[in-house]
Amino acid sequence: MDFAQIVNEYGFPIVMMVGLGYFIYFIWHFISEHIEPELEKMHFALIKVIDQTRMLDQDMIRLQQKVNVVLEYRERQKVIEDAAKKEKLESMTHELSSIQSSIGDKK
């Protein structure tokens, strides 16, 4: 049948409503067949990226804690070494003063 004959028989509004119904069906079918599966794939990919980001964040926190512990141990070691040097210097000073006093006593 010819388009003009269909419009003449059923009327323009009815023919356009059928065309609009087909257009809506075509769009719905296209979305459900092509777009929804891709959106689902993207959703799973997004979940995977979020999980990897969380794991990386947790790793960064653990690494920062380890660095803080190492820095704290270095500071403690430095304080211990400084105390040992100070104690050694005091003992050497004490020995030097006792040697000087023993030399002064011999004169």
N, CA, C and O atoms as a printed pandas DataFrame, in Angstrom:
     atom_number atom_name residue_name chain_id  residue_number  x_coord  y_coord  z_coord
0              1         N          MET        A               1    0.840   -1.180    0.000
1              2        CA          MET        A               1    0.000    0.000    0.000
2              3         C          MET        A               1    0.884    1.242    0.000
3              4         O          MET        A               1    2.022    1.237    0.469
4              5         N          ASP        A               2    0.330    2.252   -0.523
5              6        CA          ASP        A               2    1.012    3.529   -0.617
6              7         C          ASP        A               2    0.763    4.320    0.659
7              8         O          ASP        A               2   -0.300    4.202    1.268
8              9         N          PHE        A               3    1.751    5.132    1.070
9             10        CA          PHE        A               3    1.633    5.934    2.285
10            11         C          PHE        A               3    0.431    6.882    2.201
11            12         O          PHE        A               3   -0.296    7.056    3.179
12            13         N          ALA        A               4    0.231    7.479    1.058
13            14        CA          ALA        A               4   -0.902    8.411    0.895
14            15         C          ALA        A               4   -2.220    7.685    1.040
15            16         O          ALA        A               4   -3.167    8.238    1.598
16            17         N          GLN        A               5   -2.304    6.477    0.560
17            18        CA          GLN        A               5   -3.544    5.712    0.663
18            19         C          GLN        A               5   -3.805    5.327    2.120
19            20         O          GLN        A               5   -4.952    5.353    2.565
20            21         N          ILE        A               6   -2.743    4.964    2.876
21            22        CA          ILE        A               6   -2.907    4.617    4.293
22            23         C          ILE        A               6   -3.365    5.842    5.076
23            24         O          ILE        A               6   -4.254    5.740    5.920
24            25         N          VAL        A               7   -2.766    6.997    4.802
25            26        CA          VAL        A               7   -3.168    8.231    5.482
26            27         C          VAL        A               7   -4.604    8.564    5.126
27            28         O          VAL        A               7   -5.360    9.009    5.990
28            29         N          ASN        A               8   -5.002    8.360    3.879
29            30        CA          ASN        A               8   -6.359    8.653    3.442
30            31         C          ASN        A               8   -7.349    7.725    4.127
31            32         O          ASN        A               8   -8.451    8.144    4.481
32            33         N          GLU        A               9   -6.963    6.459    4.318
33            34        CA          GLU        A               9   -7.886    5.488    4.891
34            35         C          GLU        A               9   -8.012    5.622    6.404
35            36         O          GLU        A               9   -9.124    5.573    6.930
36            37         N          TYR        A              10   -6.878    5.793    7.129
37            38        CA          TYR        A              10   -6.903    5.826    8.594
38            39         C          TYR        A              10   -6.775    7.228    9.183
39            40         O          TYR        A              10   -7.153    7.436   10.336
40            41         N          GLY        A              11   -6.284    8.141    8.473
41            42        CA          GLY        A              11   -6.107    9.500    8.965
42            43         C          GLY        A              11   -4.654    9.730    9.404
43            44         O          GLY        A              11   -3.957    8.811    9.837
44            45         N          PHE        A              12   -4.235   10.970    9.277
45            46        CA          PHE        A              12   -2.853   11.335    9.575
46            47         C          PHE        A              12   -2.486   11.081   11.043
47            48         O          PHE        A              12   -1.431   10.502   11.304
48            49         N          PRO        A              13   -3.324   11.496   12.020
49            50        CA          PRO        A              13   -2.940   11.279   13.426
50            51         C          PRO        A              13   -2.752    9.801   13.777
51            52         O          PRO        A              13   -1.840    9.458   14.529
52            53         N          ILE        A              14   -3.588    8.943   13.251
53            54        CA          ILE        A              14   -3.472    7.521   13.562
54            55         C          ILE        A              14   -2.180    6.954   12.971
55            56         O          ILE        A              14   -1.469    6.209   13.646
56            57         N          VAL        A              15   -1.873    7.295   11.737
57            58        CA          VAL        A              15   -0.660    6.806   11.093
58            59         C          VAL        A              15    0.576    7.319   11.833
59            60         O          VAL        A              15    1.529    6.566   12.033
60            61         N          MET        A              16    0.572    8.562   12.234
61            62        CA          MET        A              16    1.715    9.116   12.975
62            63         C          MET        A              16    1.849    8.465   14.347
63            64         O          MET        A              16    2.971    8.265   14.814
64            65         N          MET        A              17    0.749    8.128   15.004
65            66        CA          MET        A              17    0.818    7.462   16.309
66            67         C          MET        A              17    1.408    6.059   16.161
67            68         O          MET        A              17    2.179    5.621   17.014
68            69         N          VAL        A              18    1.057    5.363   15.101
69            70        CA          VAL        A              18    1.647    4.050   14.855
70            71         C          VAL        A              18    3.142    4.215   14.583
71            72         O          VAL        A              18    3.953    3.442   15.093
72            73         N          GLY        A              19    3.509    5.211   13.788
73            74        CA          GLY        A              19    4.923    5.472   13.528
74            75         C          GLY        A              19    5.666    5.825   14.807
75            76         O          GLY        A              19    6.786    5.360   15.021
76            77         N          LEU        A              20    5.054    6.643   15.662
77            78        CA          LEU        A              20    5.666    7.015   16.936
78            79         C          LEU        A              20    5.806    5.792   17.840
79            80         O          LEU        A              20    6.818    5.637   18.524
80            81         N          GLY        A              21    4.789    4.923   17.844
81            82        CA          GLY        A              21    4.865    3.685   18.624
82            83         C          GLY        A              21    6.019    2.811   18.162
83            84         O          GLY        A              21    6.734    2.243   18.988
84            85         N          TYR        A              22    6.211    2.695   16.838
85            86        CA          TYR        A              22    7.325    1.916   16.315
86            87         C          TYR        A              22    8.660    2.568   16.699
87            88         O          TYR        A              22    9.616    1.873   17.045
88            89         N          PHE        A              23    8.720    3.890   16.637
89            90        CA          PHE        A              23    9.943    4.600   16.997
90            91         C          PHE        A              23   10.296    4.348   18.464
91            92         O          PHE        A              23   11.455    4.105   18.800
92            93         N          ILE        A              24    9.285    4.408   19.330
93            94        CA          ILE        A              24    9.517    4.169   20.759
94            95         C          ILE        A              24    9.965    2.730   20.976
95            96         O          ILE        A              24   10.876    2.483   21.766
96            97         N          TYR        A              25    9.343    1.775   20.289
97            98        CA          TYR        A              25    9.750    0.378   20.398
98            99         C          TYR        A              25   11.192    0.197   19.915
99           100         O          TYR        A              25   11.967   -0.520   20.546
100          101         N          PHE        A              26   11.551    0.833   18.817
101          102        CA          PHE        A              26   12.905    0.726   18.279
102          103         C          PHE        A              26   13.930    1.267   19.272
103          104         O          PHE        A              26   14.962    0.636   19.501
104          105         N          ILE        A              27   13.656    2.420   19.858
105          106        CA          ILE        A              27   14.565    3.021   20.846
106          107         C          ILE        A              27   14.677    2.120   22.073
107          108         O          ILE        A              27   15.781    1.880   22.561
108          109         N          TRP        A              28   13.543    1.618   22.581
109          110        CA          TRP        A              28   13.565    0.742   23.752
110          111         C          TRP        A              28   14.366   -0.521   23.459
111          112         O          TRP        A              28   15.174   -0.950   24.283
112          113         N          HIS        A              29   14.146   -1.118   22.290
113          114        CA          HIS        A              29   14.859   -2.326   21.892
114          115         C          HIS        A              29   16.366   -2.049   21.759
115          116         O          HIS        A              29   17.181   -2.855   22.208
116          117         N          PHE        A              30   16.733   -0.936   21.157
117          118        CA          PHE        A              30   18.145   -0.584   21.001
118          119         C          PHE        A              30   18.818   -0.404   22.364
119          120         O          PHE        A              30   19.927   -0.892   22.581
120          121         N          ILE        A              31   18.155    0.287   23.265
121          122        CA          ILE        A              31   18.719    0.518   24.604
122          123         C          ILE        A              31   18.881   -0.797   25.350
123          124         O          ILE        A              31   19.923   -1.039   25.959
124          125         N          SER        A              32   17.862   -1.648   25.310
125          126        CA          SER        A              32   17.937   -2.899   26.066
126          127         C          SER        A              32   18.920   -3.887   25.442
127          128         O          SER        A              32   19.498   -4.701   26.162
128          129         N          GLU        A              33   19.121   -3.842   24.153
129          130        CA          GLU        A              33   20.029   -4.787   23.495
130          131         C          GLU        A              33   21.487   -4.314   23.479
131          132         O          GLU        A              33   22.398   -5.133   23.594
132          133         N          HIS        A              34   21.715   -3.019   23.339
133          134        CA          HIS        A              34   23.080   -2.535   23.141
134          135         C          HIS        A              34   23.629   -1.723   24.312
135          136         O          HIS        A              34   24.786   -1.895   24.695
136          137         N          ILE        A              35   22.833   -0.869   24.866
137          138        CA          ILE        A              35   23.357    0.059   25.881
138          139         C          ILE        A              35   23.378   -0.557   27.273
139          140         O          ILE        A              35   24.367   -0.396   27.988
140          141         N          GLU        A              36   22.319   -1.261   27.685
141          142        CA          GLU        A              36   22.279   -1.829   29.033
142          143         C          GLU        A              36   23.411   -2.827   29.295
143          144         O          GLU        A              36   24.005   -2.771   30.372
144          145         N          PRO        A              37   23.746   -3.744   28.363
145          146        CA          PRO        A              37   24.887   -4.639   28.637
146          147         C          PRO        A              37   26.212   -3.880   28.786
147          148         O          PRO        A              37   27.046   -4.235   29.619
148          149         N          GLU        A              38   26.392   -2.850   27.984
149          150        CA          GLU        A              38   27.625   -2.058   28.096
150          151         C          GLU        A              38   27.654   -1.286   29.411
151          152         O          GLU        A              38   28.710   -1.151   30.029
152          153         N          LEU        A              39   26.495   -0.777   29.843
153          154        CA          LEU        A              39   26.443   -0.096   31.137
154          155         C          LEU        A              39   26.768   -1.059   32.271
155          156         O          LEU        A              39   27.426   -0.682   33.241
156          157         N          GLU        A              40   26.311   -2.296   32.152
157          158        CA          GLU        A              40   26.603   -3.286   33.177
158          159         C          GLU        A              40   28.101   -3.597   33.207
159          160         O          GLU        A              40   28.683   -3.724   34.284
160          161         N          LYS        A              41   28.723   -3.719   32.042
161          162        CA          LYS        A              41   30.172   -3.936   31.983
162          163         C          LYS        A              41   30.916   -2.760   32.615
163          164         O          LYS        A              41   31.869   -2.950   33.371
164          165         N          MET        A              42   30.469   -1.550   32.299
165          166        CA          MET        A              42   31.113   -0.364   32.867
166          167         C          MET        A              42   30.914   -0.307   34.375
167          168         O          MET        A              42   31.804    0.135   35.102
168          169         N          HIS        A              43   29.755   -0.752   34.850
169          170        CA          HIS        A              43   29.480   -0.762   36.283
170          171         C          HIS        A              43   30.463   -1.695   36.994
171          172         O          HIS        A              43   31.020   -1.336   38.031
172          173         N          PHE        A              44   30.674   -2.889   36.439
173          174        CA          PHE        A              44   31.616   -3.828   37.050
174          175         C          PHE        A              44   33.050   -3.296   36.980
175          176         O          PHE        A              44   33.835   -3.482   37.910
176          177         N          ALA        A              45   33.380   -2.640   35.879
177          178        CA          ALA        A              45   34.721   -2.048   35.765
178          179         C          ALA        A              45   34.902   -0.947   36.807
179          180         O          ALA        A              45   35.974   -0.826   37.399
180          181         N          LEU        A              46   33.868   -0.147   37.035
181          182        CA          LEU        A              46   33.939    0.914   38.043
182          183         C          LEU        A              46   34.105    0.328   39.437
183          184         O          LEU        A              46   34.881    0.850   40.238
184          185         N          ILE        A              47   33.391   -0.743   39.735
185          186        CA          ILE        A              47   33.540   -1.401   41.037
186          187         C          ILE        A              47   34.968   -1.911   41.206
187          188         O          ILE        A              47   35.550   -1.788   42.284
188          189         N          LYS        A              48   35.528   -2.481   40.151
189          190        CA          LYS        A              48   36.901   -2.987   40.211
190          191         C          LYS        A              48   37.891   -1.852   40.465
191          192         O          LYS        A              48   38.819   -2.005   41.259
192          193         N          VAL        A              49   37.698   -0.721   39.798
193          194        CA          VAL        A              49   38.591    0.426   39.993
194          195         C          VAL        A              49   38.470    0.971   41.414
195          196         O          VAL        A              49   39.472    1.326   42.033
196          197         N          ILE        A              50   37.246    1.036   41.927
197          198        CA          ILE        A              50   37.046    1.515   43.305
198          199         C          ILE        A              50   37.745    0.591   44.292
199          200         O          ILE        A              50   38.392    1.062   45.228
200          201         N          ASP        A              51   37.622   -0.720   44.094
201          202        CA          ASP        A              51   38.296   -1.672   44.984
202          203         C          ASP        A              51   39.812   -1.526   44.910
203          204         O          ASP        A              51   40.493   -1.565   45.934
204          205         N          GLN        A              52   40.335   -1.359   43.706
205          206        CA          GLN        A              52   41.786   -1.189   43.566
206          207         C          GLN        A              52   42.250    0.103   44.224
207          208         O          GLN        A              52   43.323    0.143   44.826
208          209         N          THR        A              53   41.452    1.154   44.115
209          210        CA          THR        A              53   41.796    2.424   44.754
210          211         C          THR        A              53   41.808    2.275   46.271
211          212         O          THR        A              53   42.694    2.804   46.942
212          213         N          ARG        A              54   40.834    1.558   46.808
213          214        CA          ARG        A              54   40.804    1.335   48.256
214          215         C          ARG        A              54   42.016    0.526   48.713
215          216         O          ARG        A              54   42.627    0.829   49.737
216          217         N          MET        A              55   42.358   -0.511   47.937
217          218        CA          MET        A              55   43.533   -1.309   48.293
218          219         C          MET        A              55   44.794   -0.462   48.232
219          220         O          MET        A              55   45.662   -0.584   49.096
220          221         N          LEU        A              56   44.907    0.393   47.224
221          222        CA          LEU        A              56   46.067    1.269   47.118
222          223         C          LEU        A              56   46.117    2.244   48.289
223          224         O          LEU        A              56   47.188    2.519   48.828
224          225         N          ASP        A              57   44.961    2.763   48.679
225          226        CA          ASP        A              57   44.908    3.681   49.816
226          227         C          ASP        A              57   45.350    2.973   51.095
227          228         O          ASP        A              57   46.090    3.540   51.898
228          229         N          GLN        A              58   44.896    1.734   51.283
229          230        CA          GLN        A              58   45.311    0.974   52.462
230          231         C          GLN        A              58   46.812    0.693   52.421
231          232         O          GLN        A              58   47.485    0.763   53.449
232          233         N          ASP        A              59   47.337    0.378   51.244
233          234        CA          ASP        A              59   48.780    0.159   51.117
234          235         C          ASP        A              59   49.558    1.429   51.432
235          236         O          ASP        A              59   50.607    1.373   52.074
236          237         N          MET        A              60   49.054    2.565   50.986
237          238        CA          MET        A              60   49.724    3.835   51.269
238          239         C          MET        A              60   49.721    4.121   52.774
239          240         O          MET        A              60   50.710    4.618   53.312
240          241         N          ILE        A              61   48.628    3.812   53.444
241          242        CA          ILE        A              61   48.552    4.025   54.893
242          243         C          ILE        A              61   49.562    3.130   55.597
243          244         O          ILE        A              61   50.276    3.587   56.490
244          245         N          ARG        A              62   49.630    1.849   55.201
245          246        CA          ARG        A              62   50.594    0.932   55.810
246          247         C          ARG        A              62   52.031    1.388   55.567
247          248         O          ARG        A              62   52.868    1.348   56.469
248          249         N          LEU        A              63   52.304    1.818   54.347
249          250        CA          LEU        A              63   53.647    2.290   54.021
250          251         C          LEU        A              63   54.007    3.524   54.848
251          252         O          LEU        A              63   55.130    3.631   55.340
252          253         N          GLN        A              64   53.067    4.454   55.003
253          254        CA          GLN        A              64   53.328    5.652   55.806
254          255         C          GLN        A              64   53.604    5.286   57.253
255          256         O          GLN        A              64   54.473    5.884   57.888
256          257         N          GLN        A              65   52.874    4.308   57.784
257          258        CA          GLN        A              65   53.118    3.866   59.154
258          259         C          GLN        A              65   54.514    3.264   59.285
259          260         O          GLN        A              65   55.207    3.505   60.273
260          261         N          LYS        A              66   54.924    2.483   58.293
261          262        CA          LYS        A              66   56.260    1.889   58.343
262          263         C          LYS        A              66   57.336    2.965   58.275
263          264         O          LYS        A              66   58.337    2.891   58.988
264          265         N          VAL        A              67   57.137    3.955   57.430
265          266        CA          VAL        A              67   58.105    5.053   57.339
266          267         C          VAL        A              67   58.176    5.803   58.664
267          268         O          VAL        A              67   59.260    6.156   59.126
268          269         N          ASN        A              68   57.024    6.042   59.269
269          270        CA          ASN        A              68   57.011    6.733   60.569
270          271         C          ASN        A              68   57.762    5.935   61.634
271          272         O          ASN        A              68   58.480    6.512   62.450
272          273         N          VAL        A              69   57.599    4.612   61.630
273          274        CA          VAL        A              69   58.298    3.771   62.598
274          275         C          VAL        A              69   59.805    3.837   62.362
275          276         O          VAL        A              69   60.578    3.961   63.312
276          277         N          VAL        A              70   60.221    3.756   61.107
277          278        CA          VAL        A              70   61.655    3.828   60.797
278          279         C          VAL        A              70   62.223    5.168   61.234
279          280         O          VAL        A              70   63.304    5.214   61.822
280          281         N          LEU        A              71   61.518    6.258   60.958
281          282        CA          LEU        A              71   62.002    7.574   61.377
282          283         C          LEU        A              71   62.079    7.681   62.898
283          284         O          LEU        A              71   63.008    8.282   63.439
284          285         N          GLU        A              72   61.101    7.098   63.581
285          286        CA          GLU        A              72   61.118    7.127   65.041
286          287         C          GLU        A              72   62.303    6.326   65.579
287          288         O          GLU        A              72   62.962    6.759   66.524
288          289         N          TYR        A              73   62.582    5.153   64.982
289          290        CA          TYR        A              73   63.738    4.363   65.405
290          291         C          TYR        A              73   65.039    5.101   65.145
291          292         O          TYR        A              73   65.957    5.042   65.964
292          293         N          ARG        A              74   65.132    5.786   64.031
293          294        CA          ARG        A              74   66.342    6.564   63.741
294          295         C          ARG        A              74   66.544    7.653   64.786
295          296         O          ARG        A              74   67.660    7.870   65.259
296          297         N          GLU        A              75   65.461    8.336   65.144
297          298        CA          GLU        A              75   65.570    9.385   66.167
298          299         C          GLU        A              75   65.998    8.795   67.504
299          300         O          GLU        A              75   66.838    9.367   68.198
300          301         N          ARG        A              76   65.428    7.661   67.862
301          302        CA          ARG        A              76   65.826    7.021   69.123
302          303         C          ARG        A              76   67.296    6.627   69.091
303          304         O          ARG        A              76   68.029    6.833   70.058
304          305         N          GLN        A              77   67.716    6.057   67.966
305          306        CA          GLN        A              77   69.119    5.650   67.830
306          307         C          GLN        A              77   70.036    6.856   67.921
307          308         O          GLN        A              77   71.103    6.793   68.533
308          309         N          LYS        A              78   69.616    7.950   67.310
309          310        CA          LYS        A              78   70.409    9.179   67.362
310          311         C          LYS        A              78   70.531    9.678   68.803
311          312         O          LYS        A              78   71.611   10.088   69.229
312          313         N          VAL        A              79   69.435    9.645   69.545
313          314        CA          VAL        A              79   69.467   10.080   70.942
314          315         C          VAL        A              79   70.377    9.167   71.758
315          316         O          VAL        A              79   71.150    9.637   72.592
316          317         N          ILE        A              80   70.282    7.865   71.515
317          318        CA          ILE        A              80   71.139    6.912   72.242
318          319         C          ILE        A              80   72.610    7.153   71.913
319          320         O          ILE        A              80   73.456    7.153   72.806
320          321         N          GLU        A              81   72.916    7.359   70.624
321          322        CA          GLU        A              81   74.299    7.618   70.229
322          323         C          GLU        A              81   74.805    8.925   70.827
323          324         O          GLU        A              81   75.949    8.997   71.277
324          325         N          ASP        A              82   73.961    9.962   70.837
325          326        CA          ASP        A              82   74.356   11.240   71.434
326          327         C          ASP        A              82   74.619   11.076   72.927
327          328         O          ASP        A              82   75.569   11.650   73.460
328          329         N          ALA        A              83   73.776   10.292   73.604
329          330        CA          ALA        A              83   73.980   10.063   75.040
330          331         C          ALA        A              83   75.271    9.286   75.270
331          332         O          ALA        A              83   76.007    9.571   76.215
332          333         N          ALA        A              84   75.550    8.310   74.413
333          334        CA          ALA        A              84   76.782    7.529   74.558
334          335         C          ALA        A              84   77.998    8.416   74.318
335          336         O          ALA        A              84   78.984    8.321   75.049
336          337         N          LYS        A              85   77.944    9.271   73.311
337          338        CA          LYS        A              85   79.055   10.192   73.045
338          339         C          LYS        A              85   79.252   11.148   74.216
339          340         O          LYS        A              85   80.378   11.421   74.632
340          341         N          LYS        A              86   78.140   11.648   74.737
341          342        CA          LYS        A              86   78.228   12.580   75.862
342          343         C          LYS        A              86   78.830   11.875   77.078
343          344         O          LYS        A              86   79.662   12.449   77.781
344          345         N          GLU        A              87   78.415   10.651   77.321
345          346        CA          GLU        A              87   78.946    9.898   78.457
346          347         C          GLU        A              87   80.440    9.613   78.262
347          348         O          GLU        A              87   81.224    9.716   79.205
348          349         N          LYS        A              88   80.824    9.257   77.045
349          350        CA          LYS        A              88   82.236    8.994   76.755
350          351         C          LYS        A              88   83.056   10.267   76.922
351          352         O          LYS        A              88   84.160   10.229   77.466
352          353         N          LEU        A              89   82.519   11.400   76.455
353          354        CA          LEU        A              89   83.217   12.672   76.600
354          355         C          LEU        A              89   83.373   13.038   78.065
355          356         O          LEU        A              89   84.427   13.521   78.477
356          357         N          GLU        A              90   82.335   12.813   78.852
357          358        CA          GLU        A              90   82.423   13.104   80.284
358          359         C          GLU        A              90   83.450   12.207   80.964
359          360         O          GLU        A              90   84.201   12.655   81.831
360          361         N          SER        A              91   83.477   10.933   80.563
361          362        CA          SER        A              91   84.451   10.027   81.193
362          363         C          SER        A              91   85.869   10.419   80.778
363          364         O          SER        A              91   86.792   10.357   81.591
364          365         N          MET        A              92   86.048   10.825   79.508
365          366        CA          MET        A              92   87.369   11.255   79.066
366          367         C          MET        A              92   87.762   12.550   79.767
367          368         O          MET        A              92   88.921   12.726   80.143
368          369         N          THR        A              93   86.810   13.449   79.943
369          370        CA          THR        A              93   87.095   14.694   80.661
370          371         C          THR        A              93   87.472   14.384   82.104
371          372         O          THR        A              93   88.408   14.966   82.652
372          373         N          HIS        A              94   86.741   13.472   82.704
373          374        CA          HIS        A              94   87.044   13.087   84.085
374          375         C          HIS        A              94   88.436   12.453   84.173
375          376         O          HIS        A              94   89.200   12.757   85.088
376          377         N          GLU        A              95   88.769   11.555   83.200
377          378        CA          GLU        A              95   90.108   10.951   83.183
378          379         C          GLU        A              95   91.181   12.019   82.996
379          380         O          GLU        A              95   92.217   11.987   83.661
380          381         N          LEU        A              96   90.933   12.962   82.093
381          382        CA          LEU        A              96   91.899   14.020   81.831
382          383         C          LEU        A              96   92.119   14.869   83.082
383          384         O          LEU        A              96   93.250   15.218   83.420
384          385         N          SER        A              97   91.031   15.191   83.752
385          386        CA          SER        A              97   91.189   16.002   84.965
386          387         C          SER        A              97   91.903   15.215   86.060
387          388         O          SER        A              97   92.676   15.790   86.826
388          389         N          SER        A              98   91.657   13.912   86.145
389          390        CA          SER        A              98   92.369   13.118   87.164
390          391         C          SER        A              98   93.846   12.985   86.804
391          392         O          SER        A              98   94.702   12.977   87.689
392          393         N          ILE        A              99   94.153   12.880   85.493
393          394        CA          ILE        A              99   95.560   12.821   85.070
394          395         C          ILE        A              99   96.237   14.148   85.361
395          396         O          ILE        A              99   97.369   14.184   85.844
396          397         N          GLN        A             100   95.540   15.238   85.067
397          398        CA          GLN        A             100   96.126   16.558   85.331
398          399         C          GLN        A             100   96.328   16.768   86.823
399          400         O          GLN        A             100   97.336   17.339   87.238
400          401         N          SER        A             101   95.397   16.322   87.616
401          402        CA          SER        A             101   95.566   16.493   89.064
402          403         C          SER        A             101   96.696   15.597   89.584
403          404         O          SER        A             101   97.406   15.980   90.514
404          405         N          SER        A             102   96.870   14.405   88.991
405          406        CA          SER        A             102   97.970   13.546   89.445
406          407         C          SER        A             102   99.314   14.132   88.984
407          408         O          SER        A             102  100.311   13.988   89.691
408          409         N          ILE        A             103   99.364   14.790   87.815
409          410        CA          ILE        A             103  100.585   15.427   87.373
410          411         C          ILE        A             103  100.867   16.635   88.267
411          412         O          ILE        A             103  102.024   16.893   88.597
412          413         N          GLY        A             104   99.855   17.363   88.656
413          414        CA          GLY        A             104  100.025   18.517   89.524
414          415         C          GLY        A             104  100.487   18.093   90.900
415          416         O          GLY        A             104  101.240   18.824   91.543
416          417         N          ASP        A             105  100.059   16.935   91.372
417          418        CA          ASP        A             105  100.472   16.445   92.677
418          419         C          ASP        A             105  101.942   16.014   92.663
419          420         O          ASP        A             105  102.610   16.109   93.692
420          421         N          LYS        A             106  102.468   15.539   91.510
421          422        CA          LYS        A             106  103.843   15.085   91.405
422          423         C          LYS        A             106  104.809   16.275   91.397
423          424         O          LYS        A             106  105.971   16.128   91.778
424          425         N          LYS        A             107  104.360   17.401   90.985
425          426        CA          LYS        A             107  105.270   18.560   90.922
426          427         C          LYS        A             107  105.463   19.062   92.269
427          428         O          LYS        A             107  106.191   20.035   92.467
